[in-house]
Amino acid sequence: MGRGKSFGTSETQGTSEVFVTRYELLPMQMYSLEEQLHRLTGELKNLPRRECCVKHEGERPFRTRTADLAPAFRSAYFQRMMVPIYLKGITARSQYLVPTADADAAIEARFAGLLKPPPTPDPGGAPNGLVSN
């Protein structure tokens, strides 16, 4: 068994290492407008499914993902029954929804009108290809 008492003072000294900021002119290269457009176009084209970029006026654009939704129909039978009825009704109410065959026929008719040769001038000398009476 032992007992002891002591009183004392101590002094310590130490050193430490500090990082010193060093400023340098490093080479920088800015992307041209064409290069930026090319890079961003590639980013937009390669977005994963259900992701999009959103831009609000006055703010920076940001990427987001659409919400996970439950299936629109609880049964496949109901879906097979209702989708054709819906498509028929919406097509009847909209002037912009037409069958593909009708749209192709309208495009062909317009294109054929563009390919018509210009009227030939009248040998009698009427101006602008008009036929004189």
QUIMO-V798694 format. One record per residue. SS is DSSP state (H for helix, E for strand, - for the rest). PSI is psi in degrees with one decimal (* if undefined). D_LAST is the distance of its C-alpha to the last C-alpha in Angstrom with 1 decimal. Layout:
ss = [SS | SS]
psi = [PSI | PSI]
d_last = [D_LAST | D_LAST]
This chain:
ss = [- | - | - | - | - | - | - | - | - | - | - | - | - | - | - | - | - | - | - | - | - | - | - | - | - | - | - | - | - | - | - | - | H | H | H | H | H | H | H | H | H | H | H | H | H | - | - | - | - | - | E | E | E | E | - | - | - | - | - | - | - | E | E | E | E | - | - | - | - | - | - | - | - | - | - | H | H | H | H | H | H | H | H | H | H | H | H | H | H | H | H | H | H | - | - | - | - | - | - | H | H | H | H | H | H | H | H | H | H | H | H | H | H | H | - | - | - | - | - | - | - | - | - | - | - | - | H | H | H | - | - | - | -]
psi = [137.2 | 155.2 | 146.6 | 154.9 | 138.1 | 149.3 | 137.0 | 170.0 | 150.6 | 152.2 | 139.3 | 150.4 | 146.0 | 166.4 | 154.0 | 162.9 | 135.9 | 142.1 | 133.5 | 129.7 | 132.3 | 119.3 | 131.0 | 154.3 | 108.8 | 152.6 | 133.6 | 144.3 | 126.5 | 148.7 | 141.5 | 165.6 | -40.6 | -41.5 | -39.1 | -44.4 | -41.9 | -45.0 | -44.5 | -33.2 | -42.9 | -38.8 | -43.1 | -40.4 | -27.5 | 19.8 | 141.5 | 163.9 | 141.5 | 16.5 | 149.4 | 166.1 | 135.8 | 134.1 | 119.2 | 149.6 | 129.5 | 2.6 | 163.6 | 146.1 | 153.3 | 156.5 | 142.2 | 173.5 | 142.6 | 156.2 | 151.6 | 127.4 | 151.2 | 155.4 | 144.6 | -29.7 | 138.7 | -27.0 | 145.7 | -32.1 | -46.4 | -38.6 | -45.4 | -30.4 | -42.5 | -33.7 | -46.4 | -37.5 | -43.6 | -47.2 | -39.4 | -43.5 | -43.8 | -34.0 | -37.7 | -28.6 | -14.3 | 134.3 | -13.2 | -13.7 | 107.2 | 156.1 | 150.7 | -39.9 | -40.6 | -40.3 | -42.7 | -39.6 | -39.6 | -39.4 | -43.5 | -40.8 | -43.2 | -40.8 | -38.8 | -35.8 | -31.4 | -28.3 | -3.6 | 136.3 | 151.7 | 154.0 | 142.4 | 143.7 | 148.1 | 130.6 | -16.7 | -9.6 | 18.5 | 138.8 | 152.8 | 27.3 | 14.4 | 147.0 | 128.9 | 149.7 | *]
d_last = [142.3 | 141.2 | 140.2 | 138.6 | 137.1 | 135.3 | 133.5 | 131.4 | 128.4 | 125.9 | 123.4 | 120.4 | 118.0 | 114.8 | 111.8 | 108.2 | 105.1 | 102.0 | 98.4 | 97.3 | 93.6 | 92.2 | 88.8 | 86.7 | 83.3 | 81.8 | 78.6 | 75.6 | 72.1 | 69.3 | 66.4 | 63.0 | 60.3 | 58.6 | 62.0 | 62.6 | 59.3 | 59.9 | 63.5 | 62.5 | 59.6 | 62.1 | 64.4 | 61.8 | 60.8 | 64.4 | 65.6 | 67.7 | 66.5 | 66.5 | 66.8 | 64.3 | 64.0 | 63.8 | 62.8 | 63.5 | 62.2 | 64.7 | 66.9 | 67.3 | 65.7 | 68.2 | 68.4 | 69.4 | 69.6 | 68.4 | 71.1 | 72.6 | 71.5 | 73.0 | 70.9 | 68.3 | 69.6 | 73.3 | 72.7 | 70.4 | 70.0 | 68.7 | 66.2 | 64.9 | 64.4 | 63.0 | 60.6 | 58.1 | 58.3 | 57.6 | 54.7 | 53.1 | 53.5 | 52.3 | 49.2 | 48.3 | 48.7 | 46.7 | 43.0 | 43.8 | 46.1 | 44.1 | 45.3 | 44.8 | 42.6 | 40.2 | 40.1 | 39.5 | 36.6 | 35.0 | 35.5 | 34.1 | 30.9 | 30.5 | 31.4 | 28.9 | 26.1 | 27.3 | 27.5 | 23.8 | 22.4 | 19.8 | 16.2 | 15.8 | 13.8 | 10.9 | 12.8 | 10.3 | 11.7 | 9.5 | 12.5 | 14.3 | 12.7 | 9.5 | 6.6 | 3.8 | 0.0]
